[in-house]
Amino acid sequence: MRENLIVHQDPKSPISEIFRTLRTNIQFMSMKKELKSLLVSSTLPGEGKSWVSSNLAVAFAQAGKKVILVDADMRKGTQYSIFCISPIPGLSNYLSGIGPKSKNASSDLADYIQETEVDNLYVMPAGNIPPNPSELLVSQQMMDLLEKLKQICDLVIIDGTPNGLVTDSLILTGIVDSTIIVTASGYTKKESLKKIVNNIKNIGGSIAGIVLNKVPTNAKKYEESYYYGSTTMPMVKPKNPRSVPNSRTTNKAPRPTSVQSKREDMKKRVRPENPQLNRIQQEERQRTNEIEKAKSLENKMKIENSEDISIERTTDILNQINAYLDKEKKNLSNKG
């Protein structure tokens, strides 16, 4: 299996997610009517219709749908090379009734459908190049084939031919449920696209939408795209390799070890230093310190005053006691 099947090879890529989005949009567009057959066509060759149809088929198969991909480009079929299967027998052999070796083809439909590596996905290749592909597609056998395929699978995806060159796909738009037109950015002309859309509507065909392919994008935009299922991170290269510090010669600042130091470090990062704010905070701290000193001095003076008062009162009491004792001594001496 080739790398063209990105949805199968790399299901977590952004491109695979785009195909899943396309699958979802198609399903929501067909809510009123069950979608059983879908044609993928383009305006000109090289716009990527075969790549879109194969990856879209894988996306539906991954969703649990049983899908049969029919390569209806019997002039230049490529689905056999994308899925690495045998190119014959295929669609042309079944419709013409002629086998690969110019013998009568088998009537068993299973002989023309091949299994792939993708679960629930089967492919019917284009087969041998017939001389009259348009007549085979407009035949009753083609309509009967489409009805048989609808009965044995959930969805039939047909890879058609470019509408701008041949009428093969225009014939199929009238018998399928819906059609998708693939256009290339900067390649398809608006006038050609409008003409194809009008032709499909004129024959009663239904258009599900237009897929814009080959949109130019740069690598930087692609790396910046976010996908929730991705497990890898893009590597960012330094702008100037010489400016990258060397771990052997650079003195790194010590990392904070305590929780408090980590918080202070975080505060410094979140709140940048403001000189005016720092000056106001310092003045507030100085005022607070002066008030605390004044209160402490006042308490000390109160204590000293209380000590002085207690000494004076004690001295006065002692003087009174001494005077009383002297008086008693005099009284005793007079009585004697």
Secondary structure as UniProt FT lines:
FT   TURN            3..4
FT   HELIX           6..9
FT   TURN            11..12
FT   HELIX           14..29
FT   STRAND          37..42
FT   TURN            45..46
FT   HELIX           49..62
FT   TURN            63..64
FT   STRAND          67..71
FT   HELIX           79..83
FT   HELIX           91..96
FT   TURN            100..101
FT   HELIX           109..112
FT   STRAND          114..115
FT   TURN            119..120
FT   STRAND          121..124
FT   HELIX           133..137
FT   HELIX           140..152
FT   STRAND          155..162
FT   TURN            163..165
FT   HELIX           168..172
FT   TURN            173..175
FT   STRAND          178..184
FT   TURN            185..187
FT   HELIX           190..202
FT   TURN            203..204
FT   STRAND          207..213
FT   HELIX           219..224
FT   TURN            228..229
FT   HELIX           241..243
FT   TURN            247..249
FT   HELIX           259..270
FT   HELIX           275..335
//
